[in-house]
């Protein structure tokens, strides 16, 4: 995660914007979709209260384009997520209650076995502590 912010979207609606950097750490050219990082996966933020909000990625053409993009060895790309909390919250309210965690689902069963690469852990999904300052 390289950025977490509360901003107004292009329509002026208050939203949380999370930017991540995804990199290919293998010795082969891969696309995220064939490695279990897909448009229908779960991408959520979790608030201090424990409430979570899902990202709206299923209708994003740019997100789908990124999951299908070929990444050579060592290459990376930024993936953006937009989270619209329920209720009629103002931008000031969002800024006062920033998310605590970012959850990024990876589906290892969707890994294309013909790639002959693999994950080093059984569940490669990410759980990122957004309050960490390191």
N, C-alpha and C positions, 0 to 999 in steps of 0.2 A: 504494500500500500504506500503510494507516494503522496497522496493528498486526500484530505477529508475536509469538506467545507459545507456550510449551510449557505445556500445561494438561491436567488430567484431564477427559475428557468426562463426560456425564451418567451413564455406566455406570462411571466411575472408570478408564477406559482412558487411558493417556498418549497425547497427540496434539499435533501442531502445529496451531495455529489462525492463519489469515491472513485479515485483513480488508482489502478494497480499496474504494475509492470510484470508482464509475463515473459519468461525467457526460455529458450530451448537449451537445456543442459546436456543433451545427448550428442552423439557423434554422427547423427543423421538429420536430414531435412525433414521436418514434421509440420503438420498443421494441428492446432489445438483440438479440433473436432475429432480427429482420429486417436487422440490420446485421452479422451474422456472429459474434455472441457468443451461443453456444448451449450447451445443457446437455451435449451430447456432445463438446464441444471438450476439448482437453488443457489441464489446469491442473496444474503440477508445482512442487515445490520441489527444489532441488539443494543437496546438502551439500558441505562442504569436500573430502570424499573423491571427489566427482564422482558419487556415487550420487544417483539421483533417486527421488522418490515422487510418485505421482499422487493428486490429490484425489478424494474420493468424492462427486461431485456428481450422478452419473447417477440416484441414487435419492432425491434431495432435492426434495421438492415445493416447499419455500420457494425454492430456487435456480431452479427452473423458473418459478415465479410471478414472480420478479424479471426473468428474461429476457423474459417476455411483458408485463411492466408498461410502460405508456405513460409516456415521459419527455418532458415539454415542454422547450422551449429553456432551457438553463441548469440544468435539474434534475439531481439525482444520486441515487444510491442506494448503500448499502453492500452488498457481496457477500461472504459468508463462505465460507471454504474450510477443510476439515478433512483433515489428512494423517496417516495411520496408518502409521508406519514398520514394516517387517518385523522380526520378532524380538520377544523379550519384554523390551523396554527399560523401565526405570523412568522416572518423571517427572524425577528428578535427572539421569539419563543424557541425556534429551532436552534439558534445560536447559543441559547442558554442551556440547551439540553442536547449536547452532542452525543453521537453513538459511542458505545464503549467497545464493541466487538464487530468485526466483519467476518462473515462466514462465506466461504467460497467452496462449493461442492465440485469435486472431481469424481467421476464415475470410472473406477479402474476396470470394471467389467466391460466398458466400452472401448478399452484400449485395443487397437488393431494389432493382433498377434503377429501379423506378417511383417510388422516393423522391426521385430526382434529387439525391442527395448522394453523396459519395465520400470515399475515404481519400486523403491527400496522399502516401502512400508505398505501394510495391508490397506489402510485408508489414507490416501494422499490428499484428502481435502484439507483446506486451510482454515484455521481459527485464529484470527489476528487480533491481538489486544491493541485497540486504538488509543489507549491512554498511555502506552509506553512511550518514553521520550528518547530512547536510545536509538 
